[in-house]
Amino acid sequence: MALKALDIYKLLPKKNCKECGDPTCLTFAMKLAGGKGDIDLCPYLDENAKTVLGATTRPPIRLVKLGVGERSISVGEEFVFYRHEKTFYHQPGIFFSVSDNDTIDQIKKVTTIVRDETLTRVGVDLHFSGLAIRNESGSADPFARVISAIEEIADLPLILISDNPNALNNALVHCGTYRPLIYAADSENYKVLCEISKKHGCPLVVKASGLEKLAQLTKMCTKEGVTDLLIDPHPQTLGDFITASSTIRQLAITRMAPDLGYPVFYDASKTGQQDAAIALGIVKYASVIITDPFSTASTKAALTLRQNIYTDPQKPIQMNPGLYRIGSPNKDAPVLLTVNFSLTFFTLEGYLESTRIPCFMLIVDTEGLSVLTSVAAGKLNETLVRDSIKKFEVENEINHRKLIIPGYAAPLSGRIEEATGWKVLVGPRDAAEIGEFLIQEWKK
């Protein structure tokens, strides 16, 4: 079990030397208890304390990096079982699978989709993570040719899947420096796979049926010097996956089974129910998910679900405050005020674009709260509006002094007029009605 801050404090030297970067040993202990500190920052810990604290203060699930460069991903380092307890940090990588029996043209087509296909949602670009290459030919040369073809057109994280150590070695000659994930070590081949992993500095998947066997296998691999591991519980059904992955997460975060404290690998393409398996993988703790390429509808569903699950439930997604242009507004264009809650912004933006009326959107900082909530909480007020008009130099962009505010902010209209000297028009509560409002009310 994880130690509490006071238990950790008892093991510290209590010098308050500040050499760790914190003002007191108690502050440092609180960081360690939250999994955010590094015991190596304390120069006065004895070896016994380092051993005890190292086992209890490091993240319960190891952080593992796949790939290099802009498209690299990090998985693991999670701290909670339920998202609402805190948040989930590192979203799962979704990898499209290809086979070395496929034609090079087929493989390049899938590679291009993963490289280029993007879904933009609430201001964030969502995309797939990389490619999983299956050595279904059983031979080394076709496997290496496929990887070379991929590397010619894309820099993406890769997963190399093969039962042939020679094929893996040959493939890693082409891409080993890009940290692909190697699949998979079992109780029979783990020593060979560990040597390959160490030689090329690549993370490794271990697989076994049964959590006890899986824990034994991770322990054996770490003894061989490989610590960047993912674990595959090898589920036979969707129900098996839910049970195994949930148990692994619970045992890992409570530190009851440290040898299971690694990200979970899940091959959704082998289930026969791929869409359901992907959804389960995202919500039930898979860190790497392999799928066959799928439809546009499934793409939107998977990427949207992943984004929703891996956002902080206690911190709304926010837009940067500022003056935004819709179309090419001139100095007579309307100015519409709204908050920086991203869903509000993009909903209003969409309806404004559909009107084809050029205008300005003045986005004020309400800490990501919606209009109704920010009015109730006092975050949206006349002072904020006045200061935002000045800060973003709105008066330099227009000839008039009229401001349209959301319908739910109607109680503030008089105070905003007094604070700014602007005429305030109260817009509709429903953004879908903004087009009709602008046509009927703006030029009055």
C-alpha positions in Angstrom: 0.0 0.0 0.0 1.1 3.6 -0.6 2.5 5.5 2.3 0.8 8.6 3.6 2.6 11.9 3.7 3.3 11.7 7.5 4.7 8.1 7.1 7.0 9.3 4.4 8.0 12.4 6.5 9.2 10.1 9.3 11.7 8.5 6.9 13.1 11.8 5.7 16.1 13.5 7.3 14.0 16.5 8.5 16.8 19.0 7.7 14.5 21.4 5.8 17.6 22.1 3.7 15.6 23.1 0.5 18.1 21.2 -1.7 15.3 19.1 -3.1 13.6 22.3 -4.3 10.9 22.3 -1.7 10.8 24.6 1.3 10.4 21.9 3.9 10.7 18.1 4.3 7.0 17.9 4.9 6.3 19.6 1.6 8.6 17.1 -0.1 6.8 14.3 1.7 3.4 15.5 0.4 4.8 15.5 -3.1 6.1 12.0 -2.8 2.8 10.8 -1.4 1.0 12.2 -4.4 3.4 10.4 -6.8 4.8 13.8 -8.0 8.2 13.8 -6.3 11.5 12.1 -6.9 13.3 10.6 -4.0 16.6 11.1 -5.7 16.3 14.8 -5.1 17.0 14.3 -1.4 20.8 14.0 -1.0 20.5 12.9 2.7 18.3 9.7 2.4 20.0 6.5 3.6 19.8 3.4 1.4 17.1 1.8 3.6 14.8 4.8 3.2 15.5 4.9 -0.5 14.4 1.3 -0.8 11.2 1.8 1.2 10.3 5.0 -0.5 11.2 3.9 -4.0 8.7 1.1 -3.7 5.9 3.2 -2.4 6.2 6.7 -4.0 6.9 5.9 -7.6 3.9 6.0 -9.9 1.9 2.7 -9.4 1.8 2.2 -13.2 5.1 2.7 -15.1 5.2 5.4 -17.7 6.3 3.9 -21.1 7.2 5.9 -24.2 6.5 4.6 -27.7 8.1 6.2 -30.7 10.1 9.4 -31.0 9.4 12.9 -32.2 6.1 14.7 -32.5 3.9 11.6 -32.9 5.5 9.7 -30.0 3.1 8.7 -27.2 3.5 8.0 -23.5 1.2 5.5 -21.7 0.8 4.5 -18.1 1.5 6.6 -15.0 -2.1 6.5 -13.9 -3.2 6.9 -10.3 -6.9 6.3 -9.9 -9.5 3.6 -10.7 -12.3 6.0 -11.3 -11.9 9.0 -13.5 -13.9 11.3 -11.3 -11.5 10.6 -8.4 -8.9 12.7 -10.1 -8.4 12.3 -13.8 -6.8 9.9 -16.3 -3.6 11.3 -17.7 -2.2 9.3 -20.7 -4.8 8.4 -23.3 -4.4 5.0 -25.0 -2.7 4.7 -28.4 -4.9 3.4 -31.1 -2.9 1.5 -33.7 -4.1 0.2 -37.1 -2.8 -3.2 -38.0 -1.3 -4.3 -41.3 0.3 -7.6 -42.4 3.5 -8.3 -44.2 1.3 -10.4 -46.5 -0.5 -7.2 -47.7 0.7 -5.5 -50.8 3.0 -2.4 -50.4 0.3 -0.3 -51.9 -2.3 -1.5 -49.3 0.2 -0.8 -46.5 1.0 2.7 -47.8 -2.7 3.5 -48.0 -3.3 2.6 -44.4 -0.1 4.4 -43.4 -1.3 7.6 -45.1 -4.7 7.4 -43.3 -2.9 7.1 -39.9 -0.5 9.9 -40.8 -3.0 12.4 -42.2 -6.5 11.7 -41.0 -7.5 14.2 -38.3 -10.7 14.9 -36.5 -10.9 18.4 -35.0 -13.1 18.6 -32.0 -13.5 21.5 -29.6 -10.3 23.0 -31.0 -8.2 19.8 -30.5 -6.8 17.7 -33.4 -7.5 14.1 -32.8 -5.7 11.3 -34.7 -4.7 7.7 -34.5 -1.4 6.8 -33.0 0.5 4.5 -35.3 0.8 1.1 -37.0 1.0 -2.5 -35.8 2.8 -4.7 -38.3 2.1 -8.4 -38.1 4.7 -10.9 -39.4 2.1 -13.2 -40.8 4.5 -14.5 -43.5 6.7 -15.9 -40.7 9.8 -14.7 -42.7 12.2 -11.9 -41.9 12.5 -10.3 -45.4 8.9 -9.4 -46.0 8.6 -8.1 -42.5 11.6 -5.8 -43.0 10.3 -4.7 -46.4 7.0 -3.5 -45.0 8.7 -1.5 -42.2 11.0 0.1 -44.8 8.0 1.1 -46.9 6.3 2.6 -43.9 9.4 4.5 -42.8 9.7 6.1 -46.3 6.4 8.0 -46.0 5.7 8.5 -42.2 7.3 8.9 -38.8 4.8 7.0 -36.7 5.1 4.9 -33.6 5.2 1.2 -34.6 4.3 -2.1 -33.0 6.3 -5.1 -34.3 4.3 -8.4 -33.9 6.2 -11.6 -34.6 6.9 -15.1 -33.2 10.3 -15.0 -35.1 13.2 -13.4 -33.1 15.2 -13.2 -36.4 12.4 -11.3 -38.1 12.3 -8.9 -35.2 16.0 -8.4 -35.3 16.0 -7.7 -39.0 13.1 -5.3 -38.6 14.7 -3.4 -35.8 17.7 -2.7 -38.0 15.4 -0.4 -39.9 13.4 1.2 -37.1 15.1 0.3 -33.8 16.1 3.9 -33.1 12.5 4.9 -33.3 11.5 2.9 -30.2 8.9 0.6 -31.6 7.0 -1.7 -29.2 8.0 -5.4 -29.5 5.3 -8.0 -29.2 5.5 -10.4 -27.3 7.5 -12.2 -24.6 6.1 -15.3 -22.9 7.5 -17.8 -20.4 9.4 -19.6 -23.2 11.0 -16.9 -25.2 11.3 -14.0 -22.7 15.1 -14.2 -22.4 15.6 -13.9 -26.2 13.0 -11.1 -26.4 14.6 -9.3 -23.5 18.0 -9.4 -25.2 16.5 -7.9 -28.4 14.7 -5.3 -26.3 17.9 -4.2 -24.5 19.9 -4.3 -27.7 17.6 -1.8 -29.5 16.3 0.1 -26.4 12.7 -0.8 -27.2 9.7 -1.4 -24.9 8.4 -4.9 -24.7 5.0 -6.5 -24.3 4.7 -9.6 -22.1 1.7 -11.9 -22.4 0.3 -14.7 -20.3 -3.1 -16.1 -19.3 -3.7 -15.5 -15.7 -2.5 -12.6 -13.6 -0.2 -14.6 -11.4 1.7 -15.9 -14.5 1.7 -12.3 -15.9 3.2 -11.0 -12.7 5.9 -13.7 -12.6 6.8 -12.9 -16.2 7.2 -9.2 -15.6 9.4 -10.0 -12.6 11.6 -12.3 -14.8 11.9 -9.6 -17.5 12.9 -6.9 -15.0 15.6 -9.3 -13.7 16.8 -9.5 -17.3 17.2 -5.7 -17.3 14.0 -4.7 -19.2 11.8 -2.3 -17.3 9.8 -0.6 -20.1 7.0 -3.2 -20.2 3.4 -3.5 -21.3 1.3 -6.4 -20.2 -1.2 -8.5 -22.3 -3.6 -10.6 -20.1 -4.5 -12.5 -23.3 -8.3 -12.3 -22.8 -10.5 -14.7 -24.8 -13.7 -12.6 -24.6 -14.8 -9.0 -23.9 -15.8 -10.1 -20.4 -12.4 -11.6 -19.8 -10.8 -8.3 -20.8 -13.0 -6.2 -18.5 -12.3 -8.5 -15.5 -8.5 -8.8 -16.2 -7.9 -5.1 -16.9 -10.0 -3.9 -14.0 -8.2 -6.2 -11.6 -4.8 -5.2 -12.9 -5.6 -1.5 -12.5 -7.0 -2.0 -8.9 -4.0 -4.2 -7.8 -1.5 -1.7 -9.4 -2.9 1.5 -8.0 -3.2 0.0 -4.5 0.3 -1.4 -4.9 -0.9 -4.8 -3.8 0.7 -6.3 -6.9 3.6 -4.0 -8.0 4.6 -6.6 -10.6 1.4 -5.7 -12.4 2.1 -2.0 -12.4 2.5 -1.6 -16.2 0.3 -0.3 -19.0 -2.2 -2.8 -20.5 -2.0 -4.0 -24.1 -5.2 -5.0 -25.9 -5.7 -6.4 -29.4 -9.3 -5.4 -30.2 -9.0 -6.8 -33.8 -9.0 -10.4 -32.6 -12.3 -10.2 -30.7 -14.8 -10.4 -33.5 -16.6 -7.4 -32.0 -14.0 -4.7 -32.8 -16.1 -1.5 -32.2 -17.3 -2.7 -28.8 -13.8 -3.9 -27.9 -12.3 -0.5 -28.8 -14.8 1.3 -26.6 -14.2 -1.1 -23.7 -10.4 -0.7 -24.2 -10.7 3.1 -24.0 -12.9 3.1 -20.9 -11.4 0.1 -19.1 -7.8 0.9 -18.8 -6.1 -0.3 -22.0 -3.1 1.8 -22.9 -2.4 0.4 -26.3 -5.2 -0.8 -28.6 -4.7 -2.6 -31.9 -7.5 -2.5 -34.5 -8.1 -3.2 -38.1 -8.7 0.0 -40.1 -12.3 1.1 -39.8 -15.0 3.3 -41.1 -15.3 7.1 -40.8 -18.2 6.7 -38.3 -16.2 4.4 -36.1 -13.2 6.7 -36.4 -15.3 9.7 -35.1 -16.8 7.6 -32.3 -13.5 6.2 -31.1 -11.5 9.4 -31.2 -14.4 11.4 -29.5 -14.8 8.8 -26.8 -11.1 8.8 -26.1 -11.0 12.5 -25.8 -14.0 12.6 -23.5 -12.6 10.0 -21.1 -9.1 11.5 -21.0 -10.0 15.0 -20.1 -9.9 16.3 -16.5 -13.5 16.1 -15.2 -12.7 18.8 -12.7 -11.3 21.2 -15.3 -13.4 22.3 -18.3 -11.8 22.5 -21.7 -11.1 26.2 -22.3 -10.5 28.5 -25.2 -7.9 31.3 -25.1 -9.7 34.6 -24.4 -9.5 37.1 -27.2 -11.2 38.7 -30.2 -12.0 36.1 -32.9 -13.1 36.8 -36.4 -15.9 34.9 -38.2 -15.5 35.5 -41.9 -14.0 38.9 -42.9 -15.8 41.4 -40.7 -15.5 45.1 -41.4 -15.8 48.0 -38.9 -19.6 47.8 -39.0 -19.7 44.1 -38.0 -21.5 42.9 -34.9 -19.6 42.0 -31.8 -20.9 39.0 -29.8 -19.7 38.3 -26.3 -19.4 34.8 -24.9 -17.3 32.8 -22.4 -14.3 30.6 -22.9 -15.9 27.3 -22.3 -14.9 25.5 -25.5 -18.2 23.8 -26.1 -20.0 27.2 -25.9 -17.4 28.7 -28.2 -17.6 26.1 -30.9 -21.4 25.8 -30.8 -21.8 29.5 -31.3 -19.0 29.7 -33.9 -20.7 27.0 -35.9 -24.1 28.8 -35.9 -22.4 32.1 -36.8 -20.5 30.6 -39.7 -23.8 29.1 -41.0 -25.4 32.6 -41.1 -22.6 33.8 -43.4 -22.7 37.2 -41.6 -19.2 38.4 -40.8 -18.8 39.3 -37.2 -16.5 39.3 -34.1 -16.6 37.0 -31.1 -15.3 38.5 -27.9 -14.2 35.6 -25.7 -13.8 36.5 -22.0 -12.0 34.4 -19.4 -14.6 32.7 -17.1 -12.2 29.9 -16.3 -13.9 27.5 -18.6 -17.4 27.9 -17.1 -20.5 28.0 -19.2 -22.5 31.2 -19.5 -25.2 30.3 -17.0 -22.7 28.9 -14.5 -20.3 31.9 -14.8 -23.1 34.4 -14.3 -24.3 32.5 -11.2 -20.7 32.2 -9.8 -19.9 35.9 -10.5 -17.1 34.9 -13.0 -18.9 36.8 -15.8 -19.4 40.4 -14.7 -19.3 44.0 -16.0 -15.7 44.5 -14.8 -14.5 41.5 -16.8 -16.3 42.6 -19.9 -14.9 46.2 -19.6 -11.4 45.0 -19.1 -11.6 42.5 -21.9 -12.8 45.2 -24.4 -9.8 47.2 -23.4 -7.3 44.4 -23.3 -8.2 43.0 -26.8 -8.6 46.6 -28.3 -12.0 45.9 -29.6 -12.7 49.6 -30.1 -9.9 49.8 -32.6 -11.7 47.2 -34.8 -15.1 48.7 -35.1 -16.9 52.0 -35.6 -19.9 51.4 -33.4 -20.2 50.7 -29.7 -22.8 47.9 -29.5 -22.3 44.5 -27.8 -24.5 41.4 -28.1 -24.5 39.4 -24.9 -25.9 35.8 -24.4 -29.5 35.5 -23.3 -28.5 33.9 -20.0 -26.4 37.0 -19.2 -29.4 39.3 -19.5 -29.2 40.3 -15.8 -25.8 41.9 -16.4 -26.9 44.1 -19.3 -27.5 47.3 -17.4 -24.3 47.0 -15.4 -22.3 46.3 -18.5 -23.7 49.4 -20.2 -22.7 51.5 -17.2 -19.2 50.0 -17.0 -18.4 50.2 -20.6 -20.5 53.0 -22.1 -21.6 50.6 -24.8 -25.1 49.8 -25.8 -25.9 46.2 -24.9 -28.2 43.9 -27.0 -29.4 40.8 -25.2 -29.2 37.9 -27.6 -31.1 34.6 -27.6 -30.5 31.9 -25.0 -30.3 29.2 -27.7 -27.3 29.7 -30.1 -29.3 28.1 -32.9 -31.4 31.3 -33.0 -28.5 33.7 -33.4 -28.9 33.9 -37.2 -32.5 35.1 -37.0 -31.6 37.5 -34.2 -28.8 39.1 -36.2 -31.1 39.5 -39.2 -34.0 41.0 -37.2 -32.2 43.0 -34.5 -28.7 44.0 -35.4 -29.4 46.9 -37.7 -32.2 48.4 -35.7 
